[in-house]
């Protein structure tokens, strides 16, 4: 990154230009100037030269070089090590530092401490660094964001999409075998399946984790050993998580002083659904991880990766400003009616819960939905209360049909069952859960290689 070279005394440009900036010494604006060149056409930053071109030099060259290098490596994002070179030059008998900056290929670049915002992203216009507007930032991201679902190559190329086709058929939007890859933007520029295709494939290896914790937050045994909601088409995984929380979000009753009964679910249904869908829709899949879902004694918790969408501030988020991280994924979720064009939204959540249910870091968003205080106190005393599914011994016709189909084909998928018997996936999942709890049905594993096992009745 740094070299020392001797040159003959020479005259440098007397005025700053679009590609040349002078600094008498290292200042707080170092990152700002470098970022502005990265987001434009590159340029040169001289340290030891006044604004008017007068050479004053620098004294402690080695220390200054190290200071500059550390600040740029740790203070600017995305990584810029290969785009910066620092050379020592001797001009008119004095030592100056010449920082050569290439045009970046992963725009927009920004100052980490300020974030990807108008106060952190700059671009060189004329002979000065100007703040980038949110519109400019968003435009740059659309053009060159390096880690989108459609640019990351799928780790597997032998993919099948049976469940995806079923989901589309259920909403009268059948996919064409020959064109669906292009229609859904499943291919990279090289014609290979991308990560969006991988997420929608039957045979991916992405895990959706679900766990239960005790009051102290110490992990203990999962509710059902071996349960796995991933390793399948992402739409199927989302529906399974929604169904699971529909079961967990039980309805409890509380008698008031006037002998009236209040029936409430542990958390608001619309808010819970919104948080779950948003976790999948805005997750940064370049981390290689899917959202994590947790159940505590007094709350549901959902963690997704990537933090806030880069062009949003926390203020924007709570105002309900909408921004997409995965536009192609959102399109598919709309196609299968998991999301609507205008959903419940953050503002809807904030009408019911305080904003402190949201926690943000640079890499995660963590949402905790507390149980309703009116009914949460009676939760532990209500072991036999309805959890939204029947517990009787009788099996309806739907369950008998499910058992018949599974007996005929032990590898049949839930979406296939739903399509054949005319139930929603949610309905099939609930009936299967009843059959499992009655001890009639089990599964060797919940991965694609698993099989259903019907026990003697």
C-alpha positions as CSV (number, residue, x, y, z in Angstrom):
1,X,0.0,0.0,0.0
2,X,2.9,2.4,0.5
3,X,6.2,3.0,-1.4
4,X,9.0,5.5,-1.1
5,X,10.3,7.1,-4.2
6,X,12.6,10.1,-4.9
7,X,11.7,12.5,-7.6
8,X,13.4,15.6,-8.9
9,X,11.9,18.9,-7.7
10,X,8.9,19.7,-9.7
11,X,6.0,22.1,-9.9
12,X,2.6,20.6,-9.0
13,X,-0.8,21.9,-9.9
14,X,-1.3,25.4,-8.5
15,X,-5.1,24.9,-8.0
16,X,-7.2,22.0,-6.8
17,X,-9.2,20.2,-9.5
18,X,-11.8,17.5,-9.8
19,X,-9.1,14.9,-9.3
20,X,-6.5,16.7,-7.1
21,X,-6.9,17.8,-3.4
22,X,-4.3,19.4,-1.2
23,X,-4.1,19.2,2.6
24,X,-1.5,20.9,4.7
25,X,-1.7,18.1,7.3
26,X,-3.9,15.1,8.2
27,X,-7.2,16.4,9.4
28,X,-10.6,15.0,10.4
29,X,-11.8,15.3,6.8
30,X,-9.3,12.6,5.6
31,X,-12.0,9.9,5.2
32,X,-14.5,12.3,3.7
33,X,-12.0,13.3,0.9
34,X,-11.0,9.7,0.1
35,X,-14.7,8.6,0.1
36,X,-15.6,11.4,-2.4
37,X,-12.9,10.2,-4.8
38,X,-13.9,6.6,-4.5
39,X,-17.5,7.5,-5.4
40,X,-16.4,9.6,-8.3
41,X,-13.6,9.0,-10.8
42,X,-10.7,8.6,-8.4
43,X,-8.1,11.2,-7.7
44,X,-5.0,12.2,-5.8
45,X,-4.8,13.6,-2.3
46,X,-1.5,15.4,-1.3
47,X,-0.6,15.7,2.4
48,X,1.9,18.5,3.1
49,X,0.6,21.0,0.5
50,X,-1.5,24.1,1.2
51,X,-4.7,24.8,-0.7
52,X,-2.9,27.3,-2.9
53,X,-0.3,24.7,-4.0
54,X,2.5,25.9,-1.6
55,X,4.6,22.9,-0.5
56,X,5.1,22.9,3.3
57,X,6.0,19.2,3.7
58,X,5.5,16.8,6.6
59,X,7.8,15.9,9.4
60,X,7.1,12.4,10.8
61,X,6.6,10.5,7.5
62,X,6.4,6.9,8.8
63,X,4.0,7.8,11.6
64,X,1.8,9.8,9.3
65,X,1.7,7.0,6.7
66,X,0.6,4.5,9.4
67,X,-2.0,6.8,10.7
68,X,-3.5,7.4,7.3
69,X,-3.5,3.7,6.5
70,X,-5.2,2.7,9.7
71,X,-7.8,5.3,9.4
72,X,-8.7,4.4,5.9
73,X,-8.8,0.7,6.4
74,X,-10.9,0.8,9.6
75,X,-12.9,4.0,8.8
76,X,-14.2,3.5,5.3
77,X,-16.6,0.8,3.9
78,X,-16.7,-1.3,1.8
79,X,-13.0,-2.4,2.0
80,X,-10.7,-0.2,0.0
81,X,-7.2,-1.7,0.6
82,X,-6.7,-2.5,-3.1
83,X,-7.9,0.9,-4.2
84,X,-5.4,3.1,-2.2
85,X,-1.7,3.6,-2.5
86,X,0.4,5.9,-0.4
87,X,3.7,7.2,-1.9
88,X,6.4,9.5,-0.4
89,X,7.6,12.2,-2.8
90,X,10.3,14.8,-2.4
91,X,9.3,18.1,-4.1
92,X,11.3,21.3,-3.8
93,X,13.4,19.7,-1.1
94,X,10.4,18.8,1.1
95,X,8.6,15.5,1.8
96,X,4.9,15.1,0.9
97,X,2.6,12.2,0.9
98,X,0.8,11.3,-2.3
99,X,-2.4,9.2,-1.8
100,X,-3.6,7.8,-5.1
101,X,-7.2,6.7,-5.0
102,X,-8.8,4.6,-7.7
103,X,-12.5,4.8,-8.6
104,X,-14.4,2.2,-6.5
105,X,-16.2,-0.7,-8.0
106,X,-18.5,-1.2,-5.0
107,X,-20.2,2.2,-4.7
108,X,-21.4,3.8,-2.6
109,X,-18.5,4.1,-0.2
110,X,-19.0,5.8,3.1
111,X,-17.5,6.7,6.5
112,X,-18.3,3.8,8.9
113,X,-18.9,6.0,11.9
114,X,-21.5,8.1,10.0
115,X,-23.1,5.2,8.2
116,X,-24.5,5.0,4.7
117,X,-26.3,8.4,4.9
118,X,-26.0,12.0,3.8
119,X,-23.5,12.6,6.6
120,X,-21.4,9.6,5.7
121,X,-21.3,9.3,1.9
122,X,-19.6,11.9,-0.3
123,X,-18.8,12.4,-3.9
124,X,-16.3,14.6,-5.7
125,X,-18.0,17.4,-7.6
126,X,-15.7,20.1,-9.0
127,X,-12.9,20.7,-6.6
128,X,-14.7,19.7,-3.4
129,X,-16.4,16.8,-1.6
130,X,-20.2,17.0,-1.6
131,X,-22.6,15.0,0.5
132,X,-24.6,12.4,-1.5
133,X,-28.3,12.6,-1.2
134,X,-30.4,9.5,-0.3
135,X,-31.6,9.3,-3.9
136,X,-27.9,9.2,-5.1
137,X,-27.0,6.6,-2.6
138,X,-30.0,4.4,-3.6
139,X,-29.2,4.8,-7.3
140,X,-25.6,3.7,-6.7
141,X,-26.7,0.7,-4.7
142,X,-29.1,-0.4,-7.5
143,X,-26.3,-0.1,-10.1
144,X,-23.4,-1.8,-8.3
145,X,-24.5,-3.4,-5.0
146,X,-22.0,-6.3,-4.8
147,X,-23.9,-8.8,-2.7
148,X,-27.5,-9.0,-4.0
149,X,-29.4,-12.2,-4.3
150,X,-29.2,-12.1,-8.1
151,X,-25.4,-11.6,-8.3
152,X,-24.3,-14.2,-5.8
153,X,-23.9,-17.6,-7.5
154,X,-25.8,-20.5,-6.0
155,X,-23.6,-23.0,-4.2
156,X,-25.5,-25.8,-6.0
157,X,-26.5,-25.8,-9.7
158,X,-28.5,-29.0,-9.7
159,X,-31.7,-27.4,-8.4
160,X,-35.4,-28.5,-8.5
161,X,-38.4,-26.2,-8.0
162,X,-41.4,-28.5,-7.5
163,X,-42.7,-26.7,-4.4
164,X,-42.3,-23.3,-6.0
165,X,-44.4,-24.3,-8.9
166,X,-47.1,-25.6,-6.6
167,X,-47.1,-22.3,-4.7
168,X,-47.6,-20.3,-7.9
169,X,-50.3,-22.7,-9.2
170,X,-52.3,-22.2,-5.9
171,X,-52.6,-18.5,-6.8
172,X,-53.5,-19.2,-10.4
173,X,-50.1,-18.0,-11.6
174,X,-48.6,-21.1,-13.2
175,X,-44.9,-20.9,-14.1
176,X,-43.5,-21.9,-17.5
177,X,-40.9,-24.6,-17.3
178,X,-38.9,-23.0,-20.1
179,X,-39.0,-19.4,-19.0
180,X,-39.4,-19.3,-15.2
181,X,-35.7,-18.8,-14.5
182,X,-35.6,-15.6,-16.5
183,X,-39.0,-14.5,-15.4
184,X,-38.1,-14.7,-11.7
185,X,-34.5,-13.5,-12.2
186,X,-32.9,-16.7,-11.1
187,X,-29.8,-16.5,-13.3
188,X,-26.5,-14.7,-13.0
189,X,-25.0,-12.8,-15.9
190,X,-23.1,-16.1,-16.7
191,X,-26.4,-18.0,-17.0
192,X,-25.9,-19.9,-13.7
193,X,-28.4,-20.2,-10.9
194,X,-28.1,-17.4,-8.4
195,X,-28.7,-17.3,-4.6
196,X,-32.4,-16.3,-5.1
197,X,-32.9,-19.5,-7.1
198,X,-31.1,-21.4,-4.3
199,X,-33.4,-20.0,-1.7
200,X,-36.5,-21.0,-3.7
201,X,-35.2,-24.5,-4.6
202,X,-36.5,-27.7,-3.1
203,X,-33.0,-29.0,-2.3
204,X,-31.2,-26.0,-0.6
205,X,-29.3,-26.4,2.6
206,X,-30.3,-23.2,4.4
207,X,-31.5,-23.7,7.9
208,X,-34.3,-21.8,9.7
209,X,-33.8,-22.2,13.4
210,X,-36.5,-22.2,16.0
211,X,-35.7,-22.5,19.7
212,X,-37.3,-22.2,23.1
213,X,-35.6,-20.6,26.1
214,X,-36.4,-20.4,29.8
215,X,-37.0,-17.2,31.9
216,X,-33.2,-16.7,32.5
217,X,-32.5,-16.9,28.8
218,X,-30.7,-20.2,29.1
219,X,-31.2,-22.5,26.3
220,X,-32.8,-25.9,27.0
221,X,-34.3,-28.7,25.0
222,X,-36.1,-27.9,21.8
223,X,-39.9,-28.4,22.0
224,X,-39.7,-31.1,19.3
225,X,-36.3,-32.7,18.8
226,X,-35.0,-32.6,15.2
227,X,-37.5,-30.0,14.0
228,X,-36.3,-28.1,11.0
229,X,-38.1,-25.4,9.1
230,X,-35.5,-24.9,6.4
231,X,-33.8,-27.0,3.8
232,X,-36.7,-26.4,1.5
233,X,-38.3,-23.8,-0.7
234,X,-38.1,-20.5,1.3
235,X,-41.9,-19.9,0.7
236,X,-42.6,-23.3,2.4
237,X,-40.2,-22.4,5.2
238,X,-41.9,-19.1,5.8
239,X,-45.3,-20.7,5.9
240,X,-44.1,-23.3,8.3
241,X,-42.8,-20.6,10.6
242,X,-46.0,-18.6,10.4
243,X,-48.0,-21.8,11.2
244,X,-45.7,-22.6,14.1
245,X,-46.2,-19.2,15.7
246,X,-49.9,-19.4,15.0
247,X,-49.8,-22.4,17.3
248,X,-47.4,-20.8,19.9
249,X,-49.5,-17.6,20.0
250,X,-52.2,-19.2,22.1
251,X,-55.5,-17.5,23.1
252,X,-55.9,-17.1,26.9
253,X,-58.8,-15.9,29.0
254,X,-58.9,-13.6,32.0
255,X,-61.9,-12.9,34.2
256,X,-62.3,-9.2,35.1
257,X,-63.8,-7.8,38.3
258,X,-67.1,-7.6,36.6
259,X,-67.1,-11.3,35.8
260,X,-66.5,-10.6,32.2
261,X,-64.0,-12.7,30.3
262,X,-61.2,-11.2,28.1
263,X,-60.0,-13.5,25.4
264,X,-56.6,-12.4,24.0
265,X,-53.7,-14.0,22.2
266,X,-50.2,-13.6,23.7
267,X,-49.2,-11.1,21.1
268,X,-51.0,-9.1,18.4
269,X,-51.5,-11.4,15.3
270,X,-50.9,-8.8,12.7
271,X,-47.8,-7.4,14.3
272,X,-46.4,-10.9,14.7
273,X,-47.0,-11.7,11.0
274,X,-45.5,-8.4,9.9
275,X,-42.3,-9.0,12.0
276,X,-41.9,-12.5,10.7
277,X,-42.4,-11.6,7.0
278,X,-40.1,-8.6,7.3
279,X,-37.4,-10.7,8.9
280,X,-37.3,-12.9,5.8
281,X,-37.9,-10.1,3.2
282,X,-35.2,-7.8,4.5
283,X,-32.6,-10.3,5.7
284,X,-29.1,-9.9,4.2
285,X,-28.6,-13.4,2.8
286,X,-25.0,-12.6,1.9
287,X,-24.2,-13.5,5.6
288,X,-25.2,-17.1,4.7
289,X,-27.7,-17.1,7.5
290,X,-31.5,-17.0,7.7
291,X,-33.6,-15.4,10.5
292,X,-33.7,-17.0,13.9
293,X,-36.9,-17.4,15.8
294,X,-37.1,-17.8,19.6
295,X,-39.8,-18.3,22.2
296,X,-39.3,-17.2,25.8
297,X,-41.6,-17.4,28.8
298,X,-42.8,-13.8,28.3
299,X,-42.0,-12.9,24.7
300,X,-41.4,-13.9,21.1
301,X,-38.0,-12.8,19.7
302,X,-36.9,-12.7,16.0
303,X,-33.4,-11.9,14.8
304,X,-32.6,-11.1,11.2
305,X,-29.2,-10.2,9.6
306,X,-28.0,-7.1,7.9
307,X,-29.3,-4.4,10.3
308,X,-31.2,-1.6,8.7
309,X,-31.4,-1.3,4.9
310,X,-28.4,0.9,4.2
311,X,-30.3,3.9,2.7
312,X,-32.5,4.1,5.9
313,X,-31.8,5.9,9.1
314,X,-33.4,4.8,12.4
315,X,-35.5,7.9,12.2
316,X,-36.7,6.9,8.7
317,X,-37.5,3.4,9.9
318,X,-39.8,4.6,12.7
319,X,-41.5,7.1,10.4
320,X,-42.5,4.1,8.3
321,X,-40.3,4.9,5.3
322,X,-40.1,1.9,3.0
323,X,-36.9,0.6,1.4
324,X,-36.1,-2.8,0.0
325,X,-33.0,-4.9,0.4
326,X,-34.2,-7.8,-1.7
327,X,-36.5,-6.4,-4.3
328,X,-36.6,-9.7,-6.4
329,X,-37.4,-11.7,-3.3
330,X,-40.2,-9.3,-2.3
331,X,-41.7,-9.7,-5.8
332,X,-42.0,-13.4,-5.3
333,X,-43.5,-13.0,-1.8
334,X,-46.1,-10.7,-3.3
335,X,-46.8,-13.2,-6.1
336,X,-47.8,-15.8,-3.5
337,X,-49.6,-13.3,-1.4
338,X,-47.3,-13.5,1.6
339,X,-47.1,-9.7,1.5
340,X,-49.3,-7.0,0.1
341,X,-48.3,-3.9,-1.8
342,X,-49.3,-1.9,1.2
343,X,-48.9,-4.0,4.3
344,X,-49.6,-3.4,8.1
345,X,-46.2,-1.7,8.3
346,X,-44.0,-0.4,11.1
347,X,-46.5,2.4,12.0
348,X,-49.1,-0.3,12.6
349,X,-46.7,-2.1,15.0
350,X,-45.9,1.1,16.8
351,X,-49.6,1.8,17.5
352,X,-49.6,-1.4,19.7
353,X,-46.0,-1.7,20.9
354,X,-43.3,0.7,22.0
355,X,-40.3,1.3,19.7
356,X,-38.0,-0.2,22.2
357,X,-39.1,-3.7,21.0
358,X,-36.6,-3.0,18.1
359,X,-32.8,-3.3,18.7
360,X,-30.3,-2.5,15.9
361,X,-26.7,-3.3,15.4
362,X,-24.6,-2.9,12.3
363,X,-25.3,-6.5,11.3
364,X,-28.6,-7.5,13.0
365,X,-32.1,-6.4,13.8
366,X,-33.6,-8.0,16.9
367,X,-37.4,-7.7,17.6
368,X,-38.9,-8.8,20.9
369,X,-42.7,-8.9,21.1
370,X,-43.8,-9.0,24.8
371,X,-46.8,-11.1,25.8
372,X,-50.0,-9.2,26.6
373,X,-49.9,-8.5,30.4
374,X,-53.7,-9.0,30.7
375,X,-53.3,-12.7,29.9
376,X,-49.7,-13.6,30.2
377,X,-50.0,-14.1,34.0
378,X,-52.4,-17.0,33.5
379,X,-50.3,-18.7,30.8
380,X,-48.6,-21.2,33.1
381,X,-51.9,-22.0,34.8
382,X,-53.6,-22.8,31.6
383,X,-51.9,-25.9,30.5
384,X,-55.0,-27.4,29.0
385,X,-56.2,-24.3,27.2
386,X,-56.8,-24.4,23.5
387,X,-53.8,-23.6,21.4
388,X,-55.7,-23.0,18.2
389,X,-55.8,-26.6,17.2
390,X,-58.1,-29.5,18.2
391,X,-57.0,-32.2,20.6
392,X,-59.9,-34.6,20.2
393,X,-59.5,-38.2,19.2
394,X,-61.7,-37.9,16.2
395,X,-60.0,-37.2,12.9
396,X,-61.8,-35.2,10.3
397,X,-61.9,-36.1,6.7
398,X,-59.0,-33.9,5.9
399,X,-56.7,-35.8,8.3
400,X,-57.9,-39.1,6.9
401,X,-57.0,-37.9,3.4
402,X,-53.6,-36.7,4.6
403,X,-52.9,-40.1,6.1
404,X,-54.1,-41.9,3.0
405,X,-51.8,-39.8,0.7
406,X,-48.8,-40.3,3.1
407,X,-49.5,-44.0,3.2
408,X,-49.4,-44.1,-0.6
409,X,-46.2,-41.9,-0.8
410,X,-44.1,-41.5,2.3
411,X,-42.0,-38.8,0.6
412,X,-44.9,-36.5,-0.4
413,X,-44.4,-32.8,0.5
414,X,-46.8,-30.6,2.4
415,X,-47.4,-28.3,-0.6
416,X,-48.2,-31.4,-2.7
417,X,-50.7,-32.6,-0.1
418,X,-52.3,-29.1,0.0
419,X,-52.7,-29.0,-3.7
420,X,-54.3,-32.5,-3.9
421,X,-56.8,-32.2,-1.1
422,X,-57.6,-28.5,-1.6
423,X,-56.4,-27.2,1.8
424,X,-54.1,-24.3,2.4
425,X,-50.5,-25.2,3.4
426,X,-51.3,-23.7,6.8
427,X,-54.3,-26.1,7.1
428,X,-52.3,-29.1,6.2
429,X,-49.5,-28.2,8.7
430,X,-52.0,-27.8,11.5
431,X,-53.6,-31.2,10.7
432,X,-50.2,-32.8,10.6
433,X,-49.3,-31.3,13.9
434,X,-52.5,-32.8,15.4
435,X,-51.7,-36.2,14.0
436,X,-48.2,-36.0,15.4
437,X,-49.5,-35.1,18.9
438,X,-52.0,-38.0,18.7
439,X,-49.1,-40.3,18.0
440,X,-50.4,-41.3,14.6
441,X,-47.8,-39.7,12.4
442,X,-44.1,-39.0,12.7
443,X,-41.2,-38.2,10.4
444,X,-37.7,-39.7,10.2
445,X,-36.3,-36.1,9.7
446,X,-37.7,-32.9,8.5
447,X,-35.2,-32.5,5.7
448,X,-36.0,-33.3,2.1
449,X,-34.5,-36.8,2.5
450,X,-36.9,-37.6,5.4
451,X,-40.0,-39.8,5.1
452,X,-43.4,-39.8,6.8
453,X,-44.2,-42.8,9.1
454,X,-47.8,-43.7,9.8
455,X,-48.2,-45.7,13.0
456,X,-50.8,-48.3,13.6
457,X,-54.1,-47.0,14.8
